[in-house]
């Protein structure tokens, strides 16, 4: 028996064992409740009607579908491109590819070395390929988008036996409205890629996804000042967009969660003081007047005459207002 035939036989046995494992897990009445992975396998078989033994014929969408998605996400993809290049520079030499999908799991952009391109094509990891959970079962891209969380699907975590040679590390990217926008993926078909190495790559993928999300949020509110809010999840894009009147006009998904707001959808503008919970002291017009006077005095470095000129009032008038507002000791 040749080495090639022995390798092929081993691969067939591996696929058969995987198929048996998936079917057993799906048919177990309590498996889905115990394991998120088993729950995804269950969705793949029961909801999407997939067979773990399905042959290698990944789905591709028409070029017009890809063009439409790219046009719709053109600004986002332009902002994401440098970050994809940077990530590929870190993982490309190890045989990994970097992919960006739309919210439905269609691959729109890709980075891989020329030497690995054929391998990725054979695996169906190419622009236009559909890697939704409905098309490929449990996989990094599709399950990340379904569960809206960072995820690693290592080799036989995949649902389809044909995909068990791959490792996929993914993170979701949310838009300025908090809605799911894309998935960032790093995939590899290297046999020697360990789970420990995958964890390192997964951290880079997550960090890059947060950076893309933050950059796109800033670009979506070019005239607002961007405020970073506190978040329990380190590294997340926890940002607020505040206009010149101190009205919060936008918030990332993570910021909405941190502040107890609706995670997605149209953002209802509200005063920054309402969100940050700072309601001490004067309110209404008095608060606005006090803020205007303080700003004028600050810009004038405390020079009352200069501040009065900036406000368009007399020096004596400004002194009276300062006294009424409790600023006469400033």
Protein Blocks (a to p, Z undefined) as FASTA:
>chain_A
ZZklmmmmmmmmmmmmmmmmmmmmmmpmklmmmpmklmmmmmmmmmnopafkbccddddd
dfklmmmmmmmmmmmmmmmmmmmmmmmmmmmmnopacddddfkopafbdcddfklmmmmm
mnopaghiacbfklnopafklmmmmnopacddehjlpmblklmmpccdddddddfkopaf
bdcddddfbfklcfklmmmmmmmmmmmmmmmmmmmmmmmmmmbccdddddfbghiacddd
ddfkopafbdcfklmmmnopafbdcdddddfklmnopaghjehjllmmmmmmmmmmmmnn
opaklmmmmnopafklmmmmmmmnopmmZZ
